[in-house]
Amino acid sequence: MGDNYKFVQNRICEYFPCHEIGDKEIFNCLFCFCPLYMLGKDCGGDYSYNEKGIKNCSKCLLPHIKESGYNHVLSKMGLIMERAKKSIG
């Protein structure tokens, strides 16, 4: 069984690639909207907060790297589910 489900590119997207990257061949569009955004400081990516307190992930390539992004996102899914349960009450 292959790992083709871990990597996808949408080269016809008007935003491709949505982050600056040297080698477009390794840019993964699978997590177009990062599921780690809600983790704040625990996401593990390269982010900052602007003056209004909004998280800025424009410099983050973590979920978009072909060889490691998918595995990193999956490694954080337990934390995401834990926080989701807490938010339900």
N, C-alpha and C positions, 0 to 999 in steps of 0.2 A: 504494500500500500504506500502510495506517495504522500507527500506533504503539500500538494498543490493548493489545498484549501487555506494554507497559511499565508499566501502571497497573491495579491492581485494589483494590477495597474489599470487606471482609467486614463490613458494618454489623450483621449479626446475631451477630457474635462478642462474647462476654461481656466482652472486653477492649478493644473498639474505642472510641476509639483507645487504643492501649497507651502512648502518650506524650502529655503535655499539648501541645495545639496550638490556636491560635486558630481557624483555619479548617479544619474537618473535611473539607471538600470536596477539599482537596489532600493528604489523608493517604493514603499508598500502603501497602497491606498486602502487596505482592508479596514483600518480603523480611521476612516475619514473624519468622524467625530470621535475624539478620544474617550473611551470609557473610563479612563483614569482621572479625568478632569475633576470630578467630585471628591477625589481623595486629597486635594490640596497639597500640603507639604509631603504627604506620604506617597505621591505618585511615582517618585523616583526620576522624574524628568527635569529638563532644564527650563525653568519657568521663572517668572517674576510677577509681582503685583503692581498694577498701575496706581496712580494717586487716588483713584476712586475705589480701590480695593478689589478690582477685577483681575482675575488670573490671566496672565499673558503667556501663552505657550508657543508664540511664533518662532522661537529659537529651538524648540524641542523637536528632535528627530526620533526619540526613543521608540514610539509605536510604529514608526515608518521604516525602520531598517529591516531589510529582507531576512537576515539570518537570526535576529534576536528580538525583534519587536513583538511578534506573536507570543513567544514564550514569556516575555516580561509581563505582558498584559494578563496572560493566564495566571501567572504567579501572584497577581494582585486581586484575582477574582474572589478569593475567600474574604479579604478585607472589605471589598465592595459589598458583598452579600451581608456581612456582619453589620456594616453601617446602614444598609437598607433596612434590615430587621429592626435596628434601633430607632430608625425614623418612623416606622409604622407604629411603634408604641409598645 
